Amino acid sequence: MRPGRYRIATCLFTLVLSVASQLAPQALGQILRIPPIDEQVTPAQPDVLVRGRWGPGPGEFGKVDEASRPGPMDFAVADDTLYVLDPVNARVQLFDLHGSFRSELPIGTRTADFLCVDDRGNVTVLDAFVRRELKTFSPSGELLAHAELPASIGLCSAIFVAGDRVYVEERHSRVYELSMARGQLGAPAAVVGTLPGRPLRSDRRTVHARRVGARDVIVKGETSTTLRFEQPVASIVALESDDSGRVYLAAACRPTPDGDPWKTEIVLVALEPGERIAGLIRMPNAYITDHYRKLFVSHTGDIIQMQTTENGVRFVRWPLTTAKGGRSR
């Protein structure tokens, strides 16, 4: 593995979305004030769904201690199953949501970066930077499709799936809709369209987020909504949606303006389709490995966080708390 590769990629949100952008004031749309961390209702402790040690065995997770520390890179939840991309061990691991290991899918590469799962349980993994290839596996592990990533796609930041279509996001901005021919292993994937943002789970609309200044994050779908945090926003760490059309924006926030920029907490804001704050979560932002995903929201709205420590990995489910934030204009 290339030294520093994962460290650089893990900071992608910070480098791309945390740069202050000069937008016209009218582009801010509705402004919703997010209360400071110490004003939020402290939520109950999260439920631990899955816990695993570092290692190569079933239910364990690979980690490499180099200048960068790659570990589990991506994960998803579908049909009460947790799928974890474990590239150090060249596999995807499957768990039930009660903590039991189910099975693993060998993927034949140690440099895969992103993962997504369709409604039939087929798993697609993307090696975005080394091999630049996509692979789709059936639930039994059969290789269904193997395609080259189109040369027109640059720095990848996420992967999604809907039906037979795979969507690859570039630089947290443009999203490419790809077609992968089943059975034609090695054929290049075809670009069949582009989207201006991430596809919502509920329909064909899209959503995009960008940081503006020190405390504002603009979430743009059919309308623009500005989330105004009381504490400085260091970076955007997640943008998700569920089947109801609710959008989830998570930001790494510094407790104080002059605090250590590397010591942050994650504040997640859930937005109803009518641009109303449905709830907030405060959670730790502490990881000892490089990864592409911190949070995943299931189609039913379960909020799952991956946490890594020196002792291993755990996946926890957080409850939403009632928000105190509201309109500021």
C-alpha positions as CSV (number, residue, x, y, z in Angstrom):
1,M,0.0,0.0,0.0
2,R,1.2,3.5,-0.7
3,P,2.4,5.3,2.4
4,G,0.1,8.1,3.4
5,R,-2.5,7.1,0.7
6,Y,-5.3,6.6,3.2
7,R,-4.3,9.5,5.4
8,I,-4.6,11.8,2.4
9,A,-7.9,10.4,1.3
10,T,-9.3,10.4,4.8
11,C,-8.8,14.2,4.9
12,L,-10.8,14.6,1.6
13,F,-13.8,16.2,3.3
14,T,-11.6,18.7,5.0
15,L,-9.6,19.6,1.9
16,V,-12.6,19.9,-0.4
17,L,-15.7,20.8,1.7
18,S,-14.0,22.8,4.4
19,V,-12.6,25.6,2.2
20,A,-14.6,28.7,2.7
21,S,-16.6,29.6,-0.4
22,Q,-17.8,33.1,-1.2
23,L,-21.5,32.9,-2.0
24,A,-24.0,35.6,-2.5
25,P,-26.1,36.3,0.6
26,Q,-29.4,35.3,-1.1
27,A,-27.9,31.8,-1.8
28,L,-28.0,31.0,2.0
29,G,-31.8,30.4,1.9
30,Q,-33.5,29.6,5.2
31,I,-31.1,29.7,8.1
32,L,-31.5,27.2,10.9
33,R,-29.5,27.8,14.1
34,I,-27.9,24.7,15.6
35,P,-27.5,25.1,19.4
36,P,-24.0,24.8,20.9
37,I,-22.9,21.4,22.2
38,D,-23.4,22.3,25.8
39,E,-27.0,23.3,25.2
40,Q,-28.0,20.0,23.5
41,V,-29.8,17.3,25.5
42,T,-27.2,14.7,26.2
43,P,-28.4,11.5,24.5
44,A,-28.5,8.0,26.0
45,Q,-25.5,5.9,25.4
46,P,-25.6,4.3,22.0
47,D,-26.3,0.6,21.4
48,V,-23.3,-1.5,20.6
49,L,-24.2,-3.6,17.5
50,V,-20.9,-5.2,16.6
51,R,-17.6,-5.4,18.3
52,G,-14.4,-7.0,16.9
53,R,-10.7,-7.2,17.7
54,W,-7.8,-6.4,15.4
55,G,-6.7,-9.5,13.4
56,P,-7.2,-11.7,10.4
57,G,-9.8,-14.1,11.9
58,P,-13.6,-14.2,11.3
59,G,-15.2,-11.2,12.9
60,E,-11.8,-9.5,13.4
61,F,-10.6,-6.4,11.4
62,G,-7.3,-5.8,9.7
63,K,-5.1,-2.9,10.5
64,V,-1.6,-1.8,9.2
65,D,0.6,0.3,11.4
66,E,2.6,2.4,9.0
67,A,2.8,6.2,8.5
68,S,-0.8,5.8,7.6
69,R,-3.0,3.3,9.5
70,P,-5.5,1.7,7.1
71,G,-8.3,-0.3,8.8
72,P,-11.9,-0.9,7.8
73,M,-12.6,1.7,5.1
74,D,-16.3,1.7,4.5
75,F,-19.5,0.0,5.7
76,A,-23.2,-0.3,5.0
77,V,-26.4,-1.7,6.6
78,A,-29.0,-3.6,4.5
79,D,-31.7,-6.0,5.5
80,D,-30.5,-6.1,9.1
81,T,-27.0,-7.0,8.0
82,L,-23.9,-5.0,8.6
83,Y,-21.4,-5.1,5.7
84,V,-17.8,-4.0,6.5
85,L,-15.1,-3.4,3.9
86,D,-12.0,-5.0,5.5
87,P,-9.3,-4.4,2.8
88,V,-6.3,-5.3,4.9
89,N,-7.8,-8.8,4.9
90,A,-9.0,-8.5,1.3
91,R,-12.7,-9.2,2.2
92,V,-16.1,-7.8,3.0
93,Q,-17.4,-9.2,6.4
94,L,-21.1,-9.6,7.2
95,F,-22.6,-9.4,10.7
96,D,-26.1,-9.5,12.1
97,L,-27.1,-6.5,14.2
98,H,-26.8,-8.5,17.4
99,G,-23.1,-8.8,17.0
100,S,-22.7,-12.2,15.4
101,F,-20.4,-12.8,12.5
102,R,-22.2,-14.3,9.5
103,S,-19.8,-14.7,6.6
104,E,-17.2,-13.1,4.5
105,L,-16.8,-12.3,0.8
106,P,-13.2,-12.5,-0.6
107,I,-12.7,-9.5,-2.9
108,G,-9.2,-10.3,-4.3
109,T,-7.7,-6.9,-3.4
110,R,-6.2,-5.1,-0.4
111,T,-6.6,-1.6,-1.9
112,A,-10.4,-1.3,-2.1
113,D,-11.8,2.0,-0.8
114,F,-15.6,2.1,-1.0
115,L,-18.5,-0.3,-0.7
116,C,-22.2,-0.3,-1.4
117,V,-25.0,-2.9,-1.2
118,D,-28.1,-3.2,-3.4
119,D,-31.6,-4.4,-2.5
120,R,-30.7,-8.0,-3.6
121,G,-27.7,-8.2,-1.3
122,N,-25.1,-7.8,-4.1
123,V,-22.0,-6.0,-2.9
124,T,-20.0,-3.6,-5.1
125,V,-16.5,-2.5,-4.1
126,L,-14.5,0.3,-5.7
127,D,-10.7,0.5,-5.8
128,A,-10.5,4.1,-6.7
129,F,-6.8,5.0,-6.6
130,V,-4.6,1.9,-7.2
131,R,-6.4,-0.5,-9.5
132,R,-9.2,1.9,-10.5
133,E,-11.8,-0.9,-10.8
134,L,-15.3,-1.8,-9.7
135,K,-16.3,-5.4,-8.7
136,T,-19.8,-6.6,-7.9
137,F,-20.3,-9.9,-6.0
138,S,-23.5,-11.9,-5.4
139,P,-24.4,-12.8,-1.8
140,S,-22.8,-16.1,-2.3
141,G,-19.5,-14.5,-3.4
142,E,-19.8,-15.0,-7.2
143,L,-18.2,-12.2,-9.2
144,L,-21.0,-10.7,-11.3
145,A,-19.3,-7.8,-12.8
146,H,-15.7,-6.4,-13.0
147,A,-15.2,-3.1,-14.7
148,E,-12.6,-0.4,-15.1
149,L,-13.4,3.0,-13.6
150,P,-13.8,5.5,-16.5
151,A,-10.7,7.7,-17.0
152,S,-12.9,10.8,-16.9
153,I,-13.6,10.3,-13.2
154,G,-11.0,11.8,-11.0
155,L,-10.8,11.9,-7.2
156,C,-13.6,9.6,-5.9
157,S,-15.3,10.3,-2.6
158,A,-18.2,7.8,-2.3
159,I,-20.2,5.1,-4.1
160,F,-23.9,4.4,-4.2
161,V,-26.1,1.8,-6.0
162,A,-29.7,1.7,-7.2
163,G,-30.9,-1.2,-9.3
164,D,-28.4,-2.1,-11.9
165,R,-26.8,1.4,-11.8
166,V,-23.8,2.3,-9.8
167,Y,-23.1,6.0,-8.8
168,V,-19.6,7.2,-8.2
169,E,-19.2,10.6,-6.5
170,E,-16.2,12.8,-7.5
171,R,-14.7,15.3,-5.1
172,H,-18.0,15.4,-3.0
173,S,-19.6,17.3,-5.9
174,R,-20.5,15.7,-9.3
175,V,-22.0,12.2,-9.3
176,Y,-21.5,9.9,-12.3
177,E,-24.1,7.3,-13.1
178,L,-22.4,4.1,-14.4
179,S,-23.6,1.0,-16.2
180,M,-21.6,-2.2,-15.6
181,A,-22.3,-5.1,-18.1
182,R,-22.9,-8.3,-16.2
183,G,-20.8,-11.2,-17.3
184,Q,-18.3,-9.0,-19.3
185,L,-15.5,-9.1,-16.8
186,G,-12.9,-6.3,-17.3
187,A,-15.0,-4.2,-19.7
188,P,-14.9,-0.5,-18.9
189,A,-17.9,0.9,-17.1
190,A,-20.0,3.3,-19.2
191,V,-21.0,6.8,-18.0
192,V,-24.7,7.1,-18.7
193,G,-25.4,10.4,-16.9
194,T,-24.3,12.8,-14.2
195,L,-26.1,14.2,-11.1
196,P,-25.4,17.6,-9.4
197,G,-25.2,15.9,-5.9
198,R,-25.8,12.7,-4.0
199,P,-29.0,10.8,-4.9
200,L,-31.6,10.7,-2.2
201,R,-32.8,7.2,-1.1
202,S,-36.5,8.3,-1.5
203,D,-36.5,9.4,-5.1
204,R,-34.4,10.8,-8.0
205,R,-33.7,14.1,-6.3
206,T,-30.2,15.0,-5.2
207,V,-28.6,16.7,-2.2
208,H,-25.3,18.5,-1.8
209,A,-23.5,20.2,1.1
210,R,-20.7,22.7,1.4
211,R,-19.1,24.6,4.2
212,V,-19.3,28.5,4.0
213,G,-17.2,30.5,6.4
214,A,-16.4,29.3,9.9
215,R,-19.8,28.2,11.2
216,D,-22.2,27.7,8.2
217,V,-23.0,24.6,6.2
218,I,-25.4,25.0,3.2
219,V,-27.5,21.9,2.4
220,K,-28.9,22.2,-1.1
221,G,-31.6,20.1,-2.5
222,E,-34.8,21.5,-4.2
223,T,-34.2,24.5,-1.9
224,S,-31.1,25.8,0.1
225,T,-31.0,25.6,3.9
226,T,-28.1,27.0,5.9
227,L,-27.2,25.2,9.1
228,R,-25.6,27.8,11.4
229,F,-23.5,26.1,14.1
230,E,-22.6,28.0,17.3
231,Q,-19.2,26.3,17.4
232,P,-16.6,26.4,14.6
233,V,-17.0,23.7,11.9
234,A,-13.8,21.9,11.2
235,S,-15.2,19.7,8.4
236,I,-18.2,17.9,7.0
237,V,-18.0,14.2,7.8
238,A,-21.3,12.8,6.5
239,L,-24.2,13.5,4.2
240,E,-26.9,10.8,4.2
241,S,-30.6,10.3,3.7
242,D,-33.3,7.7,4.4
243,D,-36.4,6.4,2.7
244,S,-38.6,9.2,4.2
245,G,-36.6,11.9,2.5
246,R,-35.0,13.0,5.7
247,V,-31.4,14.3,5.2
248,Y,-28.6,13.8,7.8
249,L,-25.7,16.2,7.9
250,A,-22.8,15.6,10.3
251,A,-20.0,18.0,11.0
252,A,-16.9,17.8,13.1
253,C,-17.1,20.8,15.4
254,R,-14.5,22.4,17.7
255,P,-15.8,23.1,21.3
256,T,-14.2,26.5,21.3
257,P,-13.1,28.9,18.5
258,D,-9.4,28.8,19.7
259,G,-9.4,25.1,20.7
260,D,-7.2,22.4,19.2
261,P,-8.4,21.9,15.6
262,W,-7.7,18.2,15.9
263,K,-9.9,17.8,19.0
264,T,-13.5,17.8,17.7
265,E,-16.8,16.2,18.3
266,I,-19.3,15.2,15.7
267,V,-22.7,17.0,15.7
268,L,-25.3,15.3,13.5
269,V,-28.4,17.3,12.3
270,A,-31.4,15.5,10.9
271,L,-33.5,17.6,8.5
272,E,-37.1,16.8,7.6
273,P,-38.1,17.3,3.9
274,G,-39.7,20.6,4.9
275,E,-36.3,22.0,6.1
276,R,-37.2,21.5,9.8
277,I,-34.7,20.2,12.3
278,A,-35.9,16.8,13.5
279,G,-33.1,16.1,15.9
280,L,-29.5,16.3,16.9
281,I,-26.8,13.9,18.0
282,R,-23.5,14.6,19.7
283,M,-20.9,11.8,19.4
284,P,-17.1,11.4,19.8
285,N,-14.8,11.9,16.8
286,A,-11.9,9.7,17.9
287,Y,-10.3,7.2,15.5
288,I,-6.9,5.6,15.4
289,T,-7.2,4.3,11.8
290,D,-7.7,5.8,8.4
291,H,-11.1,5.3,6.8
292,Y,-13.6,6.8,4.3
293,R,-16.7,6.5,6.4
294,K,-17.6,7.4,9.9
295,L,-21.4,7.2,9.7
296,F,-24.0,5.4,7.8
297,V,-27.8,6.0,7.8
298,S,-30.0,3.0,6.9
299,H,-33.1,3.3,4.7
300,T,-35.2,3.2,7.9
301,G,-33.2,6.0,9.5
302,D,-30.9,4.0,11.9
303,I,-27.8,6.0,12.5
304,I,-24.7,3.8,12.7
305,Q,-21.2,5.0,13.7
306,M,-17.9,3.1,13.3
307,Q,-15.4,3.7,16.1
308,T,-11.8,2.5,16.2
309,T,-9.5,2.2,19.2
310,E,-6.3,0.5,20.0
311,N,-8.3,-2.5,21.2
312,G,-10.4,-2.9,18.1
313,V,-13.5,-1.8,16.2
314,R,-17.1,-1.3,17.2
315,F,-20.3,-0.2,15.4
316,V,-22.9,1.6,17.5
317,R,-26.4,2.9,16.9
318,W,-27.3,6.4,18.1
319,P,-30.8,7.7,19.0
320,L,-31.8,11.2,17.9
321,T,-32.5,13.8,20.5
322,T,-35.1,16.6,20.3
323,A,-33.5,19.7,18.7
324,K,-33.7,23.1,20.3
325,G,-32.5,24.8,17.1
326,G,-34.9,26.9,14.9
327,R,-35.1,29.6,12.4
328,S,-32.9,32.6,12.9
329,R,-34.5,34.7,10.2
